[in-house]
Amino acid sequence: MRLVLASASPRRRALLAEAGLAFDVAGVDIDETPRPGEAPQEYVSRLAREKALAARARHPTAAVLGADTTVVLGDEIFGKPADDADAKRMLDRLSGRSHDVLTGVALVWPGGERVAVDRTAVWFRTLSSSDIEHYVASGEPRDKAGAYAIQGLAGRFVERIDGSHSNVVGLPMAVVLQLLRDAGLC
């Protein structure tokens, strides 16, 4: 059965390719606004499933993988920053603290559907205003949940992680591979 990734993310494509998986890409556009009172885990689960279902509508015989990643500090969801000022605000809030990165992963195929969430704790060192200014000026935070890319320039901000590195990049590969195995697709 053909695997379709319901994402245009180059990071997710690279992670799947590095795992040796053959797949097609079908980017989707859905409303990513959190619902009132929606818990972060429910939020990423819902979005991953909605993305997978949206792509499956165009590829009904395929197995479709959807994912959504967010950064959570306390109960606050940090999605992609609206602009550079929002990126600076997020980075300032994450400075010197630990936060969680949650990725919802949904696999839908003609025989079923599975959704899982992976959580990774990330600790940032204390960032100076200069650190934040230079990083935001690089442009890297603009399309990243929590306004940073661990695999990029922001890797130097990270003191340690507890959990999956690929989850922080945007796709927890151990979870993905388990879902594919459970569905008999890998």
Helices and strands as residue ranges (DSSP letters): E 3-5, H 10-18, E 24-25, H 40-58, E 63-73, E 76-78, H 84-94, E 98-109, E 112-124, H 129-137, G 140-143, G 145-147, G 153-157, E 158-162, H 165-169, H 173-182
